[in-house]
Structure formats: structure tokens, C-alpha cells
Amino acid sequence: MDNFITLKVVTPGDDPEEPYNTHQPLQVVFNRSLQAVGGGANRDRFTLEYQDQELDLNRKIADYVAQFGWVDGAVLELTPRPEVI
């Protein structure tokens, strides 16, 4: 289980908390979180953030574990992008 970390994602709906393989890209977390709010069709309207910083979905989860010191229970946020009118 060394390659797994449990991440919680705060969303406008449910707040899924699941284990993720740290060798996967953050895109996996984003996709599961988006499914939890039913926003799959509007993926470009959301960002995944940590401490108000937008995360690069192509980076591996392990990269952010190293950068931010994430441990089990680290909280990310699925944030709707502000609408530009």
C-alpha cells in the first residue's frame, strides 16, 4: 500500500475520499471528482486546486506528494471556473 494515498476532494456536491495510486496522473483524481458532481460534460468549467493553487492534471500524484508533503487525508478542491461574460 506504499504507492497509495487517500485524497479528499471538496466539490460543489459530494466530497469523495478515495485511495489513489501515486504513480497515476492527477487527471484520475479530477475525473473521479467530476463524476461525483455529474460534471463530466463540463470538464473545462472546473479546476482541481490545492490551497487555492490550480494543479497540473498531467503531473503524477507522487510529484505533488513530494512538492506539498501530502499525506492520507490531504484535501483538494474541485472548483468551478469563474464564467467569463
C-alpha atoms as an extended CHARMM CRD file, in Angstrom:
* protein
*
        85  EXT
         1         1  MET       CA              0.0000000000        0.0000000000        0.0000000000  PROA      1               0.0000000000
         2         2  ASP       CA              3.0500000000        2.3060000000       -0.1040000000  PROA      2               0.0000000000
         3         3  ASN       CA              2.0380000000        3.5080000000       -3.5620000000  PROA      3               0.0000000000
         4         4  PHE       CA             -1.3780000000        4.7110000000       -2.4310000000  PROA      4               0.0000000000
         5         5  ILE       CA             -2.6090000000        7.8880000000       -0.7710000000  PROA      5               0.0000000000
         6         6  THR       CA             -6.1310000000        8.7580000000        0.3090000000  PROA      6               0.0000000000
         7         7  LEU       CA             -7.2020000000       12.1390000000       -1.0260000000  PROA      7               0.0000000000
         8         8  LYS       CA            -10.3750000000       14.0150000000       -0.1930000000  PROA      8               0.0000000000
         9         9  VAL       CA            -11.8140000000       16.2980000000       -2.8420000000  PROA      9               0.0000000000
        10        10  VAL       CA            -14.1850000000       19.0520000000       -1.7610000000  PROA      10              0.0000000000
        11        11  THR       CA            -16.7400000000       19.5770000000       -4.5450000000  PROA      11              0.0000000000
        12        12  PRO       CA            -19.9820000000       21.5050000000       -5.0030000000  PROA      12              0.0000000000
        13        13  GLY       CA            -21.7460000000       18.1520000000       -4.3600000000  PROA      13              0.0000000000
        14        14  ASP       CA            -20.4020000000       15.0710000000       -2.5680000000  PROA      14              0.0000000000
        15        15  ASP       CA            -16.8600000000       15.1360000000       -1.1840000000  PROA      15              0.0000000000
        16        16  PRO       CA            -15.3150000000       11.8570000000       -2.3340000000  PROA      16              0.0000000000
        17        17  GLU       CA            -12.4470000000       10.4880000000       -0.2590000000  PROA      17              0.0000000000
        18        18  GLU       CA            -10.6630000000        7.6270000000       -2.0090000000  PROA      18              0.0000000000
        19        19  PRO       CA             -7.2840000000        5.9390000000       -2.2230000000  PROA      19              0.0000000000
        20        20  TYR       CA             -5.2860000000        6.7360000000       -5.3630000000  PROA      20              0.0000000000
        21        21  ASN       CA             -2.1680000000        5.1630000000       -6.8260000000  PROA      21              0.0000000000
        22        22  THR       CA              0.5650000000        7.8070000000       -6.5570000000  PROA      22              0.0000000000
        23        23  HSD       CA              2.0000000000        6.7210000000       -9.9240000000  PROA      23              0.0000000000
        24        24  GLN       CA             -1.1590000000        7.8600000000      -11.7130000000  PROA      24              0.0000000000
        25        25  PRO       CA             -1.6030000000       11.3670000000      -13.1120000000  PROA      25              0.0000000000
        26        26  LEU       CA             -3.7380000000       13.7870000000      -11.1420000000  PROA      26              0.0000000000
        27        27  GLN       CA             -6.1730000000       13.5690000000      -14.0800000000  PROA      27              0.0000000000
        28        28  VAL       CA             -7.5460000000       10.3680000000      -12.4590000000  PROA      28              0.0000000000
        29        29  VAL       CA             -8.4910000000       12.2800000000       -9.2910000000  PROA      29              0.0000000000
        30        30  PHE       CA            -10.0540000000       15.0420000000      -11.3940000000  PROA      30              0.0000000000
        31        31  ASN       CA            -12.1070000000       12.5790000000      -13.4520000000  PROA      31              0.0000000000
        32        32  ARG       CA            -13.4790000000       10.7360000000      -10.3980000000  PROA      32              0.0000000000
        33        33  SER       CA            -14.2920000000       14.0060000000       -8.6560000000  PROA      33              0.0000000000
        34        34  LEU       CA            -16.0560000000       15.3210000000      -11.7350000000  PROA      34              0.0000000000
        35        35  GLN       CA            -18.1580000000       12.1460000000      -11.9050000000  PROA      35              0.0000000000
        36        36  ALA       CA            -19.1910000000       12.6990000000       -8.2770000000  PROA      36              0.0000000000
        37        37  VAL       CA            -20.7730000000       16.0490000000       -9.2100000000  PROA      37              0.0000000000
        38        38  GLY       CA            -22.0980000000       14.9120000000      -12.5750000000  PROA      38              0.0000000000
        39        39  GLY       CA            -19.9530000000       17.4540000000      -14.3990000000  PROA      39              0.0000000000
        40        40  GLY       CA            -18.3200000000       15.1440000000      -16.9320000000  PROA      40              0.0000000000
        41        41  ALA       CA            -19.7220000000       17.0740000000      -19.8910000000  PROA      41              0.0000000000
        42        42  ASN       CA            -18.4480000000       20.3700000000      -18.4570000000  PROA      42              0.0000000000
        43        43  ARG       CA            -14.8970000000       19.3530000000      -17.5430000000  PROA      43              0.0000000000
        44        44  ASP       CA            -13.4480000000       22.5950000000      -18.9260000000  PROA      44              0.0000000000
        45        45  ARG       CA            -15.5210000000       24.5130000000      -16.3750000000  PROA      45              0.0000000000
        46        46  PHE       CA            -13.6640000000       23.0480000000      -13.3950000000  PROA      46              0.0000000000
        47        47  THR       CA            -10.1500000000       23.1160000000      -11.9720000000  PROA      47              0.0000000000
        48        48  LEU       CA             -8.5420000000       20.9440000000       -9.3150000000  PROA      48              0.0000000000
        49        49  GLU       CA             -6.8340000000       23.0410000000       -6.6670000000  PROA      49              0.0000000000
        50        50  TYR       CA             -4.7630000000       22.6890000000       -3.5260000000  PROA      50              0.0000000000
        51        51  GLN       CA             -4.5720000000       25.6680000000       -1.1740000000  PROA      51              0.0000000000
        52        52  ASP       CA             -6.0120000000       27.9630000000       -3.8730000000  PROA      52              0.0000000000
        53        53  GLN       CA             -3.3750000000       26.8680000000       -6.3920000000  PROA      53              0.0000000000
        54        54  GLU       CA             -4.5030000000       25.2680000000       -9.6550000000  PROA      54              0.0000000000
        55        55  LEU       CA             -2.8690000000       21.8810000000      -10.1590000000  PROA      55              0.0000000000
        56        56  ASP       CA             -1.4680000000       20.4360000000      -13.3930000000  PROA      56              0.0000000000
        57        57  LEU       CA             -3.5870000000       17.3510000000      -14.1370000000  PROA      57              0.0000000000
        58        58  ASN       CA             -0.7980000000       15.7930000000      -16.2070000000  PROA      58              0.0000000000
        59        59  ARG       CA              1.6150000000       15.5690000000      -13.2700000000  PROA      59              0.0000000000
        60        60  LYS       CA              1.7560000000       12.3960000000      -11.2340000000  PROA      60              0.0000000000
        61        61  ILE       CA              0.1580000000       12.3580000000       -7.7940000000  PROA      61              0.0000000000
        62        62  ALA       CA              3.5930000000       11.4020000000       -6.4100000000  PROA      62              0.0000000000
        63        63  ASP       CA              5.0180000000       14.7010000000       -7.7230000000  PROA      63              0.0000000000
        64        64  TYR       CA              2.5780000000       16.6350000000       -5.5740000000  PROA      64              0.0000000000
        65        65  VAL       CA              3.1180000000       14.3410000000       -2.5910000000  PROA      65              0.0000000000
        66        66  ALA       CA              6.7910000000       15.3010000000       -2.8010000000  PROA      66              0.0000000000
        67        67  GLN       CA              6.1230000000       19.0090000000       -3.5010000000  PROA      67              0.0000000000
        68        68  PHE       CA              3.4570000000       19.6650000000       -0.8770000000  PROA      68              0.0000000000
        69        69  GLY       CA              4.0550000000       16.8310000000        1.5850000000  PROA      69              0.0000000000
        70        70  TRP       CA              0.5990000000       15.3470000000        1.0630000000  PROA      70              0.0000000000
        71        71  VAL       CA             -0.3660000000       12.5840000000        3.4850000000  PROA      71              0.0000000000
        72        72  ASP       CA             -3.5100000000       10.4540000000        3.7300000000  PROA      72              0.0000000000
        73        73  GLY       CA             -6.4970000000       12.7430000000        4.0210000000  PROA      73              0.0000000000
        74        74  ALA       CA             -4.9730000000       15.6560000000        2.0870000000  PROA      74              0.0000000000
        75        75  VAL       CA             -7.8030000000       17.8970000000        0.8810000000  PROA      75              0.0000000000
        76        76  LEU       CA             -8.0800000000       19.1250000000       -2.7030000000  PROA      76              0.0000000000
        77        77  GLU       CA            -10.8460000000       21.2600000000       -4.1610000000  PROA      77              0.0000000000
        78        78  LEU       CA            -12.8000000000       20.8100000000       -7.3790000000  PROA      78              0.0000000000
        79        79  THR       CA            -13.5720000000       24.4320000000       -8.1570000000  PROA      79              0.0000000000
        80        80  PRO       CA            -15.8650000000       25.8060000000      -10.8530000000  PROA      80              0.0000000000
        81        81  ARG       CA            -14.0280000000       28.2590000000      -13.0690000000  PROA      81              0.0000000000
        82        82  PRO       CA            -15.4800000000       31.7640000000      -12.9670000000  PROA      82              0.0000000000
        83        83  GLU       CA            -17.6550000000       32.3450000000      -16.0230000000  PROA      83              0.0000000000
        84        84  VAL       CA            -16.3400000000       34.9480000000      -18.4150000000  PROA      84              0.0000000000
        85        85  ILE       CA            -19.1510000000       37.0020000000      -19.8890000000  PROA      85              0.0000000000
